[in-house]
Amino acid sequence: EDKVVQSPLSLVVHEGDTVTLNCSYEVTNFRSLLWYKQEKKAPTFLFMLTSSGIEKKSGRLSSILDKKELFSILNITATQTGDSAVYLCAVEADYGQNFVFGPGTRLSVLP
Amino acid sequence: NAGVTQTPKFRVLKTGQSMTLLCAQDMNHEYMYWYRQDPGMGLRLIHYSVGEGTTAKGEVPDGYNVSRLKKQNFLLGLESAAPSQTSVYFCASSLAGQGHEQYFGPGTRLTVT
């Protein structure tokens, strides 16, 4: 059975801290791994990773994939209160016909 | 472009009632998906469609039906609502094939009493 696990499930930090969110997976026919940020409503896209070892970066956020060990991390440096959200990891399988989501990590950034 | 839109935004049903949720996208995407999101469980795929006139079951299809008569629309039907179907429903779309992100609609909060 396809499975995506995220850790921690919940995290509380203070502004300026650096956080690392983890995502591990077991899926058949892996195609890509995606990270989304979900605030109050719809998830919004952050990164798509398809190759091992290549870091993707956007501002204070970065992510990397390890296809041998079947995991990915999402780093956020110098956190801000606006980073408070649920971060979802999803794995695309079967040529885009199946996306398996993890339960999400709820990040709270305190001022 | 509006992106992905969903109607209605909120709905309360009594057990046994039926309803249809509408998803529309204006990005000419081939693939469309319906998910439900419950606390602590992430998003679970109900049904999906890889093109007009085709649909397929996802992880949790029981109690739901779908139709994709037009490329831009994907309808999710509940024939006889049950309290277990109380959830937030998200529609998403993507370009065909692998390696494309999904774009999500704003969600529909459904309560079944």
Interface residues (C-beta under 8 A of the other chain):
Chain A: V4 L9 R31 S32 L34 K41 A42 P43 T44 F45 M48 T50 L88 A90 E92 Y95 G96 Q97 N98 F99 V100 F101 G102 P103 G104
Chain B: V4 Y31 Y33 Y35 G40 M41 G42 L43 R44 L45 Y48 V50 A56 G58 E59 F90 S94 A96 G97 Q98 G99 H100 E101 Q102 Y103 F104 G105 P106 G107
